[in-house]
Amino acid sequence: MQILVTGAAGFIGSHLTERLLADGHGVVGFDSFTDTYDPAVKRRNIEGARATGRFELIEADIRDAAAVDAAFANGQFEAVIHLAALAGVRPSLEQPALYNDVNVTGTANLLEAARKHGVARFLFGSSSSVYGNRPDGGAFAETDRVDHPISPYAMTKRAGELLAYTYWHAYQLPVVCLRFFTVFGPRQRPDLAIHKFMRLIAAGKPIPVFGDGSTQRDYTYVADIVDGVCRALAHCNEFDIFNLGSHHPVTLAHLIESIERVVGRKAIIARRPMQTGDVQVTYADVTHSHTTLGYAPATALDDGLRAQWQWVESHL
């Protein structure tokens, strides 16, 4: 299968690209190498894919409708896996218009090109942030209401899902939306908590901790996420939504203790207040993903942290 992967040089995108190539697919990566973090890091992420000789890279912005259309006209893609986006709740509060432009306009450009050029399958990388904040702290299911986003980032991801449904309803473009839950592992973005904590703890510097450490997240290892994406690719024949998480909420305090064990140093805590856009608990009900896709995340938190620390340590 010939597949276009947007955001192919990013954290999840680079791992997914390697898996697709290993599975025998042809992959074209589409990435703009933005400076949200060092573009050189992203280029290193795809060195393995480029070494295969079966990976083509297009450097362009998904907001550029002409560039997107040209890629589709030349590529004859059977499937699109759309992971390119501006990510992060807190940065979206500072630049809501930019997040809307990249994440919503860019997604609309890709969906329209897919419709125009007869793509058979479209996978959209969404986020658990669409669920918002729920006081009862239960697991999030795909059937839950998602009409109260609490950050611009969450809004853009929900808007992308709605665009995706529109293209299924109006044009019969099969689309699957994948709601990722707190992905971690080698190549994780340097601004995300686990990567940041590992570097700061190793250097003996304070780590910023928002709140009292009781917030809970569903930390999911990147290889398990990639496996879920590949399973969803094989089942993309209508519109559907799947949670991809571990179904095991972990408190921030427990996460820090686990990182301390892996790094071999105690953390210096710099306590800060909770911020707008933060939620108390997120974790995935993966019943639908397991039943329909056979999705079964297998990587324990400590095993995943050790793998990530080995990668971080080699890049310090």
RARA-V721579 format. One record per run of one state. SS is the DSSP state (h for helix, s for strand, l for the rest). FROM is the first residue (numbers start at 1). TO is the last residue. If there is no record, write none. Layout:
ss:from:to
SS:FROM:TO
SS:FROM:TO
This chain:
ss:from:to
l:1:1
s:2:6
l:7:10
h:11:22
l:23:25
s:26:31
l:32:38
h:39:45
l:46:46
h:47:51
l:52:54
s:55:59
l:60:64
h:65:75
l:76:78
s:79:82
l:83:88
h:89:94
l:95:95
h:96:116
l:117:120
s:121:127
h:128:131
l:132:139
s:140:140
l:141:151
h:152:171
l:172:174
s:175:180
l:181:182
s:183:184
l:185:192
h:193:202
l:203:205
s:206:210
l:211:215
s:216:217
l:218:219
s:220:221
h:222:234
l:235:238
s:239:244
l:245:249
s:250:251
h:252:263
l:264:267
s:268:272
l:273:280
s:281:281
l:282:283
s:284:284
l:285:286
h:287:293
l:294:300
h:301:315
l:316:316
